[in-house]
Amino acid sequence: MASVQLADMRKPYVSGTLLEKDLPTLNPIELFEKWFLEVKEDGLMYESNAVALSTTTK
């Protein structure tokens, strides 16, 4: 079996910055709903209900 290099499988996830001033709403529920519907409707995502959640502090 060939040796699999996991680092070689990594995909870049850099697509710019997300600034609060550029958001259509500051309501997190409304924002999630907007993003989710966009992804669901464009049909490009295999599993549009897959989620990664993270939190941070200042």
C-alpha positions as CSV (number, residue, x, y, z in Angstrom):
1,M,0.0,0.0,0.0
2,A,1.3,3.4,-0.9
3,S,2.2,5.8,1.9
4,V,-0.5,8.5,2.2
5,Q,0.7,12.0,3.2
6,L,-2.1,13.6,5.0
7,A,-0.5,17.1,4.7
8,D,-0.7,16.7,0.9
9,M,-4.5,16.2,1.1
10,R,-5.0,19.5,2.9
11,K,-7.0,22.1,1.1
12,P,-6.6,25.8,1.4
13,Y,-9.5,27.5,3.2
14,V,-8.4,31.1,2.8
15,S,-10.9,33.3,0.9
16,G,-10.6,36.7,2.5
17,T,-11.8,38.3,5.6
18,L,-15.1,38.5,7.3
19,L,-15.7,41.9,8.9
20,E,-18.7,42.7,11.1
21,K,-19.3,45.9,9.2
22,D,-19.8,44.0,6.0
23,L,-22.4,41.6,7.4
24,P,-26.0,42.0,6.2
25,T,-27.2,41.5,9.8
26,L,-25.6,41.2,13.2
27,N,-28.3,38.7,14.3
28,P,-26.5,35.3,14.3
29,I,-29.6,33.3,13.6
30,E,-30.6,35.4,10.6
31,L,-27.0,35.3,9.3
32,F,-26.8,31.5,9.6
33,E,-30.2,31.2,7.8
34,K,-29.0,33.4,5.0
35,W,-25.7,31.5,4.5
36,F,-27.4,28.1,4.8
37,L,-30.1,28.9,2.2
38,E,-27.4,30.3,-0.2
39,V,-25.4,27.1,0.1
40,K,-28.4,24.8,-0.2
41,E,-29.8,26.7,-3.2
42,D,-26.5,26.8,-5.2
43,G,-26.3,23.0,-5.3
44,L,-22.5,23.0,-5.2
45,M,-22.1,21.6,-1.7
46,Y,-22.5,17.8,-1.3
47,E,-23.7,18.1,2.2
48,S,-25.1,21.5,2.9
49,N,-26.1,20.6,6.5
50,A,-22.5,19.7,7.5
51,V,-21.3,22.2,10.1
52,A,-18.1,23.2,11.9
53,L,-18.5,25.3,14.9
54,S,-15.9,27.3,16.8
55,T,-15.8,30.0,19.4
56,T,-13.3,32.5,20.5
57,T,-12.8,35.3,22.9
58,K,-11.2,38.7,22.4
